[in-house]
Amino acid sequence: MELMANGIRYHIEMTGDEDCPVLVLLHGFTGSTATWNPVIEHWPDFRVVAIDLIGHGKSDSPTDKNRYAMERQLEDLESIFEKLDLNGFSLLGYSMGGRTALAYACEYPDRINELILESASPGLLQEAERLQRQEADARLAQEILKFGIKPFVAKWENISLFDSQKSLPKNVQQQIRQERLAQSAQGLANSLLGMGTGSQRTYWNCLQDLNVPVLLLTGELDSKFCAIAQRMQQLLPNAEHRIISAGHAIHVEKPAEFATMVMERLNQNY
């Protein structure tokens, strides 16, 4: 379905019975609702709501980079949840979608009852780090706009963060590549500029006040995000950190194991 939120058209896919508990899914950078296809089938007892974030998938990719600011994305999500009459749901986000999910939980804590973060962070704590990352993201955004999606995807799928995906079956690798190639150059560039890790505000100082249960999932091959999750767990009042034998994109690399772990957690609270 398509739904307007503050002037932006969002693409949303829903499965499951309306009377079932709700699980909302937010994809990562260069992703879309399609990224969840291998795991959704494992959750038949939930109403799953997957959303294409701004600049991604079939949602709008406006030209104004300011429209992609994290605060604006959170306002859009709040509008979507209001229009869909969603309350007391579980929110799951991967990577960029995890940053977005955490930011949403910090700003609108009363709407959700559980947070599941896959390979996610609260942003960067130090201003110097943020500025450095902003500069790197700005350079990458310029490359995307100048050279287009194909050269960017060829570069992106070869960064070290995704090394573990090279051992996936060829058909799975091709599905990931097609999902990335289907993106808008304008959308990805502006997403980096507006809601990239360096552009968003840090949410590290929110963690100690976030009282909803939080499940942190990281891949053991992804040492950077394992360390981030360990730090987050120390600050969060009600958090569990579980490590799966995978890299950054656990739901892609180990879909059945990921889906089972999420389902076990959800069943504890429903």
Secondary structure as GFF3:
##gff-version 3
##sequence-region A 1 270
A	DSSP	beta_strand	2	5	.	.	.	ID=ss1
A	DSSP	beta_strand	8	15	.	.	.	ID=ss2
A	DSSP	beta_strand	22	26	.	.	.	ID=ss3
A	DSSP	three_ten_helix	33	36	.	.	.	ID=ss4
A	DSSP	alpha_helix	37	40	.	.	.	ID=ss5
A	DSSP	beta_strand	47	51	.	.	.	ID=ss6
A	DSSP	three_ten_helix	65	68	.	.	.	ID=ss7
A	DSSP	alpha_helix	70	83	.	.	.	ID=ss8
A	DSSP	beta_strand	89	94	.	.	.	ID=ss9
A	DSSP	alpha_helix	96	107	.	.	.	ID=ss10
A	DSSP	beta_strand	112	118	.	.	.	ID=ss11
A	DSSP	alpha_helix	127	147	.	.	.	ID=ss12
A	DSSP	alpha_helix	149	156	.	.	.	ID=ss13
A	DSSP	three_ten_helix	160	167	.	.	.	ID=ss14
A	DSSP	alpha_helix	170	181	.	.	.	ID=ss15
A	DSSP	alpha_helix	185	195	.	.	.	ID=ss16
A	DSSP	three_ten_helix	204	209	.	.	.	ID=ss17
A	DSSP	beta_strand	214	219	.	.	.	ID=ss18
A	DSSP	alpha_helix	223	235	.	.	.	ID=ss19
A	DSSP	beta_strand	239	244	.	.	.	ID=ss20
A	DSSP	alpha_helix	250	253	.	.	.	ID=ss21
A	DSSP	alpha_helix	255	268	.	.	.	ID=ss22
###
